[in-house]
Amino acid sequence: MNIDRAVLAFAGCVNLVAVALTYYVSPHWLLLAAFVGLNMLQASVTGICPSAMVFKALGLRKGEAFR
């Protein structure tokens, strides 16, 4: 698995958790889903993603989007 796939999988999992928490706990958890979406938008514009930096430090191989 490369960094790009790991970032997308992580963002997808966090969004699914946010939706479940919104349904079962509180609508305030939608803020987490909004944060993930905004972070993905920011990363697409700047090419800098905090989770990509973490995955790089963990030793995942480089992808095309985040180096």
PyMOL Python script that loads the backbone (N, CA, C, O; Angstrom):
from pymol import cmd

cmd.read_pdbstr("""\
ATOM      1  N   MET A   1       0.847  -1.176   0.000  1.00  0.00           N
ATOM      2  CA  MET A   1       0.000   0.000   0.000  1.00  0.00           C
ATOM      3  C   MET A   1       0.891   1.237   0.000  1.00  0.00           C
ATOM      4  O   MET A   1       1.889   1.301   0.717  1.00  0.00           O
ATOM      5  N   ASN A   2       0.511   2.220  -0.819  1.00  0.00           N
ATOM      6  CA  ASN A   2       1.290   3.456  -0.836  1.00  0.00           C
ATOM      7  C   ASN A   2       0.567   4.541  -0.026  1.00  0.00           C
ATOM      8  O   ASN A   2      -0.544   4.332   0.463  1.00  0.00           O
ATOM      9  N   ILE A   3       1.213   5.690   0.104  1.00  0.00           N
ATOM     10  CA  ILE A   3       0.695   6.772   0.932  1.00  0.00           C
ATOM     11  C   ILE A   3      -0.657   7.262   0.408  1.00  0.00           C
ATOM     12  O   ILE A   3      -1.564   7.537   1.194  1.00  0.00           O
ATOM     13  N   ASP A   4      -0.792   7.372  -0.898  1.00  0.00           N
ATOM     14  CA  ASP A   4      -2.047   7.881  -1.469  1.00  0.00           C
ATOM     15  C   ASP A   4      -3.236   7.014  -1.064  1.00  0.00           C
ATOM     16  O   ASP A   4      -4.266   7.526  -0.624  1.00  0.00           O
ATOM     17  N   ARG A   5      -3.090   5.726  -1.211  1.00  0.00           N
ATOM     18  CA  ARG A   5      -4.190   4.813  -0.856  1.00  0.00           C
ATOM     19  C   ARG A   5      -4.467   4.831   0.645  1.00  0.00           C
ATOM     20  O   ARG A   5      -5.618   4.753   1.073  1.00  0.00           O
ATOM     21  N   ALA A   6      -3.407   4.934   1.433  1.00  0.00           N
ATOM     22  CA  ALA A   6      -3.583   4.971   2.884  1.00  0.00           C
ATOM     23  C   ALA A   6      -4.324   6.229   3.317  1.00  0.00           C
ATOM     24  O   ALA A   6      -5.185   6.171   4.195  1.00  0.00           O
ATOM     25  N   VAL A   7      -3.998   7.361   2.708  1.00  0.00           N
ATOM     26  CA  VAL A   7      -4.687   8.616   3.038  1.00  0.00           C
ATOM     27  C   VAL A   7      -6.166   8.519   2.672  1.00  0.00           C
ATOM     28  O   VAL A   7      -7.025   8.902   3.467  1.00  0.00           O
ATOM     29  N   LEU A   8      -6.467   8.020   1.496  1.00  0.00           N
ATOM     30  CA  LEU A   8      -7.864   7.889   1.077  1.00  0.00           C
ATOM     31  C   LEU A   8      -8.630   6.905   1.958  1.00  0.00           C
ATOM     32  O   LEU A   8      -9.781   7.155   2.315  1.00  0.00           O
ATOM     33  N   ALA A   9      -7.997   5.795   2.307  1.00  0.00           N
ATOM     34  CA  ALA A   9      -8.655   4.816   3.180  1.00  0.00           C
ATOM     35  C   ALA A   9      -8.898   5.399   4.571  1.00  0.00           C
ATOM     36  O   ALA A   9      -9.959   5.188   5.158  1.00  0.00           O
ATOM     37  N   PHE A  10      -7.927   6.124   5.091  1.00  0.00           N
ATOM     38  CA  PHE A  10      -8.076   6.737   6.409  1.00  0.00           C
ATOM     39  C   PHE A  10      -9.187   7.780   6.402  1.00  0.00           C
ATOM     40  O   PHE A  10     -10.015   7.811   7.312  1.00  0.00           O
ATOM     41  N   ALA A  11      -9.209   8.632   5.384  1.00  0.00           N
ATOM     42  CA  ALA A  11     -10.252   9.658   5.297  1.00  0.00           C
ATOM     43  C   ALA A  11     -11.630   9.024   5.161  1.00  0.00           C
ATOM     44  O   ALA A  11     -12.592   9.490   5.772  1.00  0.00           O
ATOM     45  N   GLY A  12     -11.729   7.974   4.371  1.00  0.00           N
ATOM     46  CA  GLY A  12     -13.012   7.288   4.220  1.00  0.00           C
ATOM     47  C   GLY A  12     -13.484   6.657   5.515  1.00  0.00           C
ATOM     48  O   GLY A  12     -14.663   6.745   5.858  1.00  0.00           O
ATOM     49  N   CYS A  13     -12.579   6.026   6.232  1.00  0.00           N
ATOM     50  CA  CYS A  13     -12.940   5.407   7.512  1.00  0.00           C
ATOM     51  C   CYS A  13     -13.361   6.453   8.539  1.00  0.00           C
ATOM     52  O   CYS A  13     -14.335   6.253   9.265  1.00  0.00           O
ATOM     53  N   VAL A  14     -12.636   7.565   8.605  1.00  0.00           N
ATOM     54  CA  VAL A  14     -13.003   8.616   9.560  1.00  0.00           C
ATOM     55  C   VAL A  14     -14.367   9.193   9.219  1.00  0.00           C
ATOM     56  O   VAL A  14     -15.159   9.481  10.117  1.00  0.00           O
ATOM     57  N   ASN A  15     -14.651   9.367   7.930  1.00  0.00           N
ATOM     58  CA  ASN A  15     -15.967   9.873   7.538  1.00  0.00           C
ATOM     59  C   ASN A  15     -17.075   8.885   7.879  1.00  0.00           C
ATOM     60  O   ASN A  15     -18.142   9.302   8.331  1.00  0.00           O
ATOM     61  N   LEU A  16     -16.858   7.606   7.680  1.00  0.00           N
ATOM     62  CA  LEU A  16     -17.866   6.614   8.041  1.00  0.00           C
ATOM     63  C   LEU A  16     -18.101   6.583   9.544  1.00  0.00           C
ATOM     64  O   LEU A  16     -19.240   6.450   9.993  1.00  0.00           O
ATOM     65  N   VAL A  17     -17.035   6.703  10.319  1.00  0.00           N
ATOM     66  CA  VAL A  17     -17.176   6.762  11.776  1.00  0.00           C
ATOM     67  C   VAL A  17     -17.951   8.015  12.174  1.00  0.00           C
ATOM     68  O   VAL A  17     -18.801   7.963  13.062  1.00  0.00           O
ATOM     69  N   ALA A  18     -17.660   9.145  11.519  1.00  0.00           N
ATOM     70  CA  ALA A  18     -18.373  10.387  11.825  1.00  0.00           C
ATOM     71  C   ALA A  18     -19.859  10.264  11.517  1.00  0.00           C
ATOM     72  O   ALA A  18     -20.690  10.763  12.276  1.00  0.00           O
ATOM     73  N   VAL A  19     -20.203   9.612  10.423  1.00  0.00           N
ATOM     74  CA  VAL A  19     -21.617   9.419  10.082  1.00  0.00           C
ATOM     75  C   VAL A  19     -22.297   8.525  11.112  1.00  0.00           C
ATOM     76  O   VAL A  19     -23.418   8.809  11.533  1.00  0.00           O
ATOM     77  N   ALA A  20     -21.635   7.458  11.516  1.00  0.00           N
ATOM     78  CA  ALA A  20     -22.216   6.569  12.525  1.00  0.00           C
ATOM     79  C   ALA A  20     -22.390   7.290  13.858  1.00  0.00           C
ATOM     80  O   ALA A  20     -23.425   7.149  14.508  1.00  0.00           O
ATOM     81  N   LEU A  21     -21.388   8.056  14.266  1.00  0.00           N
ATOM     82  CA  LEU A  21     -21.498   8.803  15.517  1.00  0.00           C
ATOM     83  C   LEU A  21     -22.588   9.869  15.439  1.00  0.00           C
ATOM     84  O   LEU A  21     -23.267  10.138  16.430  1.00  0.00           O
ATOM     85  N   THR A  22     -22.755  10.469  14.272  1.00  0.00           N
ATOM     86  CA  THR A  22     -23.833  11.448  14.093  1.00  0.00           C
ATOM     87  C   THR A  22     -25.183  10.780  14.273  1.00  0.00           C
ATOM     88  O   THR A  22     -26.071  11.333  14.922  1.00  0.00           O
ATOM     89  N   TYR A  23     -25.341   9.607  13.709  1.00  0.00           N
ATOM     90  CA  TYR A  23     -26.619   8.904  13.780  1.00  0.00           C
ATOM     91  C   TYR A  23     -26.923   8.405  15.195  1.00  0.00           C
ATOM     92  O   TYR A  23     -28.047   8.533  15.681  1.00  0.00           O
ATOM     93  N   TYR A  24     -25.914   7.839  15.841  1.00  0.00           N
ATOM     94  CA  TYR A  24     -26.149   7.194  17.134  1.00  0.00           C
ATOM     95  C   TYR A  24     -25.906   8.093  18.354  1.00  0.00           C
ATOM     96  O   TYR A  24     -26.468   7.838  19.419  1.00  0.00           O
ATOM     97  N   VAL A  25     -25.085   9.131  18.221  1.00  0.00           N
ATOM     98  CA  VAL A  25     -24.690   9.906  19.397  1.00  0.00           C
ATOM     99  C   VAL A  25     -25.212  11.341  19.340  1.00  0.00           C
ATOM    100  O   VAL A  25     -26.045  11.740  20.153  1.00  0.00           O
ATOM    101  N   SER A  26     -24.714  12.111  18.372  1.00  0.00           N
ATOM    102  CA  SER A  26     -25.054  13.529  18.345  1.00  0.00           C
ATOM    103  C   SER A  26     -24.792  14.101  16.953  1.00  0.00           C
ATOM    104  O   SER A  26     -23.841  13.696  16.284  1.00  0.00           O
ATOM    105  N   PRO A  27     -25.623  15.034  16.518  1.00  0.00           N
ATOM    106  CA  PRO A  27     -25.384  15.675  15.218  1.00  0.00           C
ATOM    107  C   PRO A  27     -24.104  16.519  15.181  1.00  0.00           C
ATOM    108  O   PRO A  27     -23.633  16.892  14.107  1.00  0.00           O
ATOM    109  N   HIS A  28     -23.556  16.811  16.340  1.00  0.00           N
ATOM    110  CA  HIS A  28     -22.320  17.590  16.382  1.00  0.00           C
ATOM    111  C   HIS A  28     -21.144  16.860  15.729  1.00  0.00           C
ATOM    112  O   HIS A  28     -20.156  17.494  15.356  1.00  0.00           O
ATOM    113  N   TRP A  29     -21.238  15.548  15.590  1.00  0.00           N
ATOM    114  CA  TRP A  29     -20.169  14.787  14.958  1.00  0.00           C
ATOM    115  C   TRP A  29     -20.047  15.086  13.470  1.00  0.00           C
ATOM    116  O   TRP A  29     -19.068  14.687  12.840  1.00  0.00           O
ATOM    117  N   LEU A  30     -21.028  15.784  12.897  1.00  0.00           N
ATOM    118  CA  LEU A  30     -20.900  16.197  11.499  1.00  0.00           C
ATOM    119  C   LEU A  30     -19.720  17.148  11.313  1.00  0.00           C
ATOM    120  O   LEU A  30     -19.184  17.269  10.211  1.00  0.00           O
ATOM    121  N   LEU A  31     -19.323  17.815  12.377  1.00  0.00           N
ATOM    122  CA  LEU A  31     -18.150  18.688  12.304  1.00  0.00           C
ATOM    123  C   LEU A  31     -16.888  17.893  11.962  1.00  0.00           C
ATOM    124  O   LEU A  31     -16.004  18.398  11.271  1.00  0.00           O
ATOM    125  N   LEU A  32     -16.806  16.660  12.442  1.00  0.00           N
ATOM    126  CA  LEU A  32     -15.658  15.808  12.104  1.00  0.00           C
ATOM    127  C   LEU A  32     -15.657  15.497  10.612  1.00  0.00           C
ATOM    128  O   LEU A  32     -14.612  15.563   9.964  1.00  0.00           O
ATOM    129  N   ALA A  33     -16.815  15.159  10.067  1.00  0.00           N
ATOM    130  CA  ALA A  33     -16.907  14.877   8.633  1.00  0.00           C
ATOM    131  C   ALA A  33     -16.555  16.120   7.816  1.00  0.00           C
ATOM    132  O   ALA A  33     -15.889  16.022   6.786  1.00  0.00           O
ATOM    133  N   ALA A  34     -17.007  17.292   8.280  1.00  0.00           N
ATOM    134  CA  ALA A  34     -16.679  18.538   7.585  1.00  0.00           C
ATOM    135  C   ALA A  34     -15.181  18.816   7.649  1.00  0.00           C
ATOM    136  O   ALA A  34     -14.594  19.278   6.670  1.00  0.00           O
ATOM    137  N   PHE A  35     -14.563  18.539   8.787  1.00  0.00           N
ATOM    138  CA  PHE A  35     -13.119  18.736   8.931  1.00  0.00           C
ATOM    139  C   PHE A  35     -12.350  17.847   7.958  1.00  0.00           C
ATOM    140  O   PHE A  35     -11.389  18.294   7.331  1.00  0.00           O
ATOM    141  N   VAL A  36     -12.766  16.605   7.835  1.00  0.00           N
ATOM    142  CA  VAL A  36     -12.094  15.682   6.916  1.00  0.00           C
ATOM    143  C   VAL A  36     -12.236  16.185   5.481  1.00  0.00           C
ATOM    144  O   VAL A  36     -11.271  16.182   4.716  1.00  0.00           O
ATOM    145  N   GLY A  37     -13.444  16.615   5.122  1.00  0.00           N
ATOM    146  CA  GLY A  37     -13.661  17.133   3.773  1.00  0.00           C
ATOM    147  C   GLY A  37     -12.837  18.372   3.484  1.00  0.00           C
ATOM    148  O   GLY A  37     -12.264  18.495   2.402  1.00  0.00           O
ATOM    149  N   LEU A  38     -12.769  19.288   4.433  1.00  0.00           N
ATOM    150  CA  LEU A  38     -11.960  20.495   4.253  1.00  0.00           C
ATOM    151  C   LEU A  38     -10.476  20.169   4.159  1.00  0.00           C
ATOM    152  O   LEU A  38      -9.747  20.793   3.388  1.00  0.00           O
ATOM    153  N   ASN A  39     -10.026  19.189   4.947  1.00  0.00           N
ATOM    154  CA  ASN A  39      -8.627  18.790   4.891  1.00  0.00           C
ATOM    155  C   ASN A  39      -8.295  18.159   3.541  1.00  0.00           C
ATOM    156  O   ASN A  39      -7.211  18.382   3.002  1.00  0.00           O
ATOM    157  N   MET A  40      -9.222  17.374   2.993  1.00  0.00           N
ATOM    158  CA  MET A  40      -8.996  16.781   1.677  1.00  0.00           C
ATOM    159  C   MET A  40      -8.940  17.859   0.593  1.00  0.00           C
ATOM    160  O   MET A  40      -8.125  17.779  -0.327  1.00  0.00           O
ATOM    161  N   LEU A  41      -9.802  18.858   0.704  1.00  0.00           N
ATOM    162  CA  LEU A  41      -9.786  19.962  -0.252  1.00  0.00           C
ATOM    163  C   LEU A  41      -8.473  20.741  -0.160  1.00  0.00           C
ATOM    164  O   LEU A  41      -7.865  21.066  -1.180  1.00  0.00           O
ATOM    165  N   GLN A  42      -8.046  21.034   1.055  1.00  0.00           N
ATOM    166  CA  GLN A  42      -6.789  21.748   1.259  1.00  0.00           C
ATOM    167  C   GLN A  42      -5.616  20.946   0.706  1.00  0.00           C
ATOM    168  O   GLN A  42      -4.722  21.510   0.076  1.00  0.00           O
ATOM    169  N   ALA A  43      -5.614  19.652   0.933  1.00  0.00           N
ATOM    170  CA  ALA A  43      -4.521  18.805   0.453  1.00  0.00           C
ATOM    171  C   ALA A  43      -4.497  18.741  -1.074  1.00  0.00           C
ATOM    172  O   ALA A  43      -3.426  18.658  -1.674  1.00  0.00           O
ATOM    173  N   SER A  44      -5.662  18.779  -1.697  1.00  0.00           N
ATOM    174  CA  SER A  44      -5.699  18.737  -3.159  1.00  0.00           C
ATOM    175  C   SER A  44      -5.143  20.012  -3.776  1.00  0.00           C
ATOM    176  O   SER A  44      -4.595  19.985  -4.878  1.00  0.00           O
ATOM    177  N   VAL A  45      -5.284  21.129  -3.065  1.00  0.00           N
ATOM    178  CA  VAL A  45      -4.790  22.402  -3.577  1.00  0.00           C
ATOM    179  C   VAL A  45      -3.300  22.577  -3.290  1.00  0.00           C
ATOM    180  O   VAL A  45      -2.543  23.000  -4.164  1.00  0.00           O
ATOM    181  N   THR A  46      -2.881  22.257  -2.079  1.00  0.00           N
ATOM    182  CA  THR A  46      -1.498  22.518  -1.673  1.00  0.00           C
ATOM    183  C   THR A  46      -0.564  21.328  -1.846  1.00  0.00           C
ATOM    184  O   THR A  46       0.648  21.511  -1.968  1.00  0.00           O
ATOM    185  N   GLY A  47      -1.106  20.111  -1.858  1.00  0.00           N
ATOM    186  CA  GLY A  47      -0.266  18.920  -1.921  1.00  0.00           C
ATOM    187  C   GLY A  47       0.334  18.545  -0.583  1.00  0.00           C
ATOM    188  O   GLY A  47       1.173  17.647  -0.510  1.00  0.00           O
ATOM    189  N   ILE A  48      -0.088  19.223   0.484  1.00  0.00           N
ATOM    190  CA  ILE A  48       0.424  18.943   1.825  1.00  0.00           C
ATOM    191  C   ILE A  48      -0.701  18.349   2.656  1.00  0.00           C
ATOM    192  O   ILE A  48      -1.767  18.950   2.789  1.00  0.00           O
ATOM    193  N   CYS A  49      -0.465  17.169   3.212  1.00  0.00           N
ATOM    194  CA  CYS A  49      -1.487  16.488   4.002  1.00  0.00           C
ATOM    195  C   CYS A  49      -0.849  15.949   5.288  1.00  0.00           C
ATOM    196  O   CYS A  49       0.115  15.185   5.230  1.00  0.00           O
ATOM    197  N   PRO A  50      -1.384  16.347   6.447  1.00  0.00           N
ATOM    198  CA  PRO A  50      -0.805  15.878   7.705  1.00  0.00           C
ATOM    199  C   PRO A  50      -0.800  14.355   7.836  1.00  0.00           C
ATOM    200  O   PRO A  50       0.176  13.780   8.318  1.00  0.00           O
ATOM    201  N   SER A  51      -1.874  13.702   7.415  1.00  0.00           N
ATOM    202  CA  SER A  51      -1.891  12.238   7.541  1.00  0.00           C
ATOM    203  C   SER A  51      -0.889  11.593   6.596  1.00  0.00           C
ATOM    204  O   SER A  51      -0.344  10.536   6.915  1.00  0.00           O
ATOM    205  N   ALA A  52      -0.632  12.201   5.441  1.00  0.00           N
ATOM    206  CA  ALA A  52       0.388  11.674   4.537  1.00  0.00           C
ATOM    207  C   ALA A  52       1.766  11.745   5.176  1.00  0.00           C
ATOM    208  O   ALA A  52       2.594  10.854   4.987  1.00  0.00           O
ATOM    209  N   MET A  53       2.006  12.811   5.936  1.00  0.00           N
ATOM    210  CA  MET A  53       3.286  12.935   6.634  1.00  0.00           C
ATOM    211  C   MET A  53       3.444  11.834   7.682  1.00  0.00           C
ATOM    212  O   MET A  53       4.533  11.289   7.863  1.00  0.00           O
ATOM    213  N   VAL A  54       2.355  11.518   8.362  1.00  0.00           N
ATOM    214  CA  VAL A  54       2.392  10.448   9.368  1.00  0.00           C
ATOM    215  C   VAL A  54       2.647   9.104   8.697  1.00  0.00           C
ATOM    216  O   VAL A  54       3.478   8.321   9.158  1.00  0.00           O
ATOM    217  N   PHE A  55       1.928   8.838   7.605  1.00  0.00           N
ATOM    218  CA  PHE A  55       2.113   7.562   6.912  1.00  0.00           C
ATOM    219  C   PHE A  55       3.520   7.447   6.330  1.00  0.00           C
ATOM    220  O   PHE A  55       4.082   6.353   6.284  1.00  0.00           O
ATOM    221  N   LYS A  56       4.093   8.565   5.885  1.00  0.00           N
ATOM    222  CA  LYS A  56       5.467   8.545   5.382  1.00  0.00           C
ATOM    223  C   LYS A  56       6.438   8.190   6.508  1.00  0.00           C
ATOM    224  O   LYS A  56       7.377   7.418   6.313  1.00  0.00           O
ATOM    225  N   ALA A  57       6.195   8.767   7.694  1.00  0.00           N
ATOM    226  CA  ALA A  57       7.051   8.466   8.845  1.00  0.00           C
ATOM    227  C   ALA A  57       6.922   7.008   9.271  1.00  0.00           C
ATOM    228  O   ALA A  57       7.859   6.433   9.825  1.00  0.00           O
ATOM    229  N   LEU A  58       5.756   6.409   9.012  1.00  0.00           N
ATOM    230  CA  LEU A  58       5.549   4.996   9.344  1.00  0.00           C
ATOM    231  C   LEU A  58       6.186   4.060   8.319  1.00  0.00           C
ATOM    232  O   LEU A  58       6.222   2.846   8.521  1.00  0.00           O
ATOM    233  N   GLY A  59       6.690   4.624   7.218  1.00  0.00           N
ATOM    234  CA  GLY A  59       7.439   3.818   6.266  1.00  0.00           C
ATOM    235  C   GLY A  59       6.677   3.360   5.043  1.00  0.00           C
ATOM    236  O   GLY A  59       7.164   2.496   4.315  1.00  0.00           O
ATOM    237  N   LEU A  60       5.506   3.901   4.789  1.00  0.00           N
ATOM    238  CA  LEU A  60       4.794   3.534   3.568  1.00  0.00           C
ATOM    239  C   LEU A  60       5.519   4.122   2.372  1.00  0.00           C
ATOM    240  O   LEU A  60       6.148   5.177   2.461  1.00  0.00           O
ATOM    241  N   ARG A  61       5.419   3.423   1.254  1.00  0.00           N
ATOM    242  CA  ARG A  61       6.126   3.910   0.070  1.00  0.00           C
ATOM    243  C   ARG A  61       5.371   5.074  -0.563  1.00  0.00           C
ATOM    244  O   ARG A  61       4.160   5.214  -0.393  1.00  0.00           O
ATOM    245  N   LYS A  62       6.099   5.895  -1.283  1.00  0.00           N
ATOM    246  CA  LYS A  62       5.546   7.098  -1.877  1.00  0.00           C
ATOM    247  C   LYS A  62       4.544   6.759  -2.972  1.00  0.00           C
ATOM    248  O   LYS A  62       4.648   5.738  -3.652  1.00  0.00           O
ATOM    249  N   GLY A  63       3.569   7.653  -3.116  1.00  0.00           N
ATOM    250  CA  GLY A  63       2.595   7.544  -4.200  1.00  0.00           C
ATOM    251  C   GLY A  63       2.803   8.664  -5.194  1.00  0.00           C
ATOM    252  O   GLY A  63       3.876   9.265  -5.251  1.00  0.00           O
ATOM    253  N   GLU A  64       1.792   8.940  -5.965  1.00  0.00           N
ATOM    254  CA  GLU A  64       1.883   9.995  -6.962  1.00  0.00           C
ATOM    255  C   GLU A  64       1.474  11.348  -6.407  1.00  0.00           C
ATOM    256  O   GLU A  64       2.045  12.366  -6.797  1.00  0.00           O
ATOM    257  N   ALA A  65       0.497  11.386  -5.505  1.00  0.00           N
ATOM    258  CA  ALA A  65      -0.043  12.661  -5.031  1.00  0.00           C
ATOM    259  C   ALA A  65       0.785  13.269  -3.904  1.00  0.00           C
ATOM    260  O   ALA A  65       1.108  14.456  -3.949  1.00  0.00           O
ATOM    261  N   PHE A  66       1.125  12.489  -2.915  1.00  0.00           N
ATOM    262  CA  PHE A  66       1.826  13.000  -1.735  1.00  0.00           C
ATOM    263  C   PHE A  66       3.221  12.416  -1.688  1.00  0.00           C
ATOM    264  O   PHE A  66       3.380  11.200  -1.590  1.00  0.00           O
ATOM    265  N   ARG A  67       4.227  13.256  -1.756  1.00  0.00           N
ATOM    266  CA  ARG A  67       5.605  12.746  -1.778  1.00  0.00           C
ATOM    267  C   ARG A  67       6.347  13.126  -0.551  1.00  0.00           C
ATOM    268  O   ARG A  67       7.519  12.779  -0.405  1.00  0.00           O
TER     269      ARG A  67
END
""", "prot")
cmd.dss("prot")
cmd.show_as("cartoon", "prot")
cmd.util.cbc("prot")
cmd.orient("prot")
